[in-house]
Amino acid sequence: MFEYTDHSQTAYSVREQGNRFTVCSAWGRAIMACNDLASASHYASLLNEAFKAGYKSGYHDARKGQNR
């Protein structure tokens, strides 16, 4: 079984399931399935970037709240 994961902290990864590639969350939930690895990897990358941006934004907002 093929499993693509970036070794940095990622929230989404690609897993091969039969002849399909599934984008899964770190919690094991299937987000979407694609016919090819390139598409699944692209979507996983986009989701990871959005996750990082949201995480950083939340962190910075929390830090601003502490400095009041």
FENJOJO-V973002 format. One record per residue. N is the residue number from 1. RES is the residue in three letters. PHI is phi as a letter, one per 20 degrees, with the letter a starting at -180 (* if undefined). NEAR is the number of other ideal C-beta (glycine too) atoms within 10 Angstrom. Layout:
N & RES & PHI & NEAR
N & RES & PHI & NEAR
//
This chain:
1 & MET & * & 6
2 & PHE & e & 9
3 & GLU & b & 9
4 & TYR & e & 15
5 & THR & b & 13
6 & ASP & f & 13
7 & HIS & f & 5
8 & SER & f & 7
9 & GLN & f & 10
10 & THR & c & 17
11 & ALA & e & 16
12 & TYR & c & 23
13 & SER & b & 20
14 & VAL & d & 22
15 & ARG & c & 19
16 & GLU & e & 14
17 & GLN & c & 12
18 & GLY & m & 8
19 & ASN & d & 7
20 & ARG & c & 13
21 & PHE & d & 23
22 & THR & d & 17
23 & VAL & e & 25
24 & CYS & c & 21
25 & SER & f & 15
26 & ALA & f & 13
27 & TRP & e & 6
28 & GLY & n & 8
29 & ARG & e & 9
30 & ALA & f & 11
31 & ILE & e & 13
32 & MET & a & 15
33 & ALA & c & 15
34 & CYS & c & 17
35 & ASN & e & 10
36 & ASP & c & 11
37 & LEU & f & 13
38 & ALA & f & 10
39 & SER & f & 15
40 & ALA & f & 25
41 & SER & f & 17
42 & HIS & f & 14
43 & TYR & f & 17
44 & ALA & f & 27
45 & SER & f & 15
46 & LEU & f & 12
47 & LEU & f & 18
48 & ASN & f & 19
49 & GLU & f & 11
50 & ALA & f & 12
51 & PHE & f & 16
52 & LYS & f & 14
53 & ALA & f & 10
54 & GLY & f & 11
55 & TYR & f & 12
56 & LYS & f & 10
57 & SER & f & 10
58 & GLY & f & 10
59 & TYR & f & 10
60 & HIS & f & 10
61 & ASP & f & 9
62 & ALA & f & 9
63 & ARG & f & 9
64 & LYS & f & 9
65 & GLY & f & 8
66 & GLN & f & 6
67 & ASN & e & 5
68 & ARG & f & 4
//
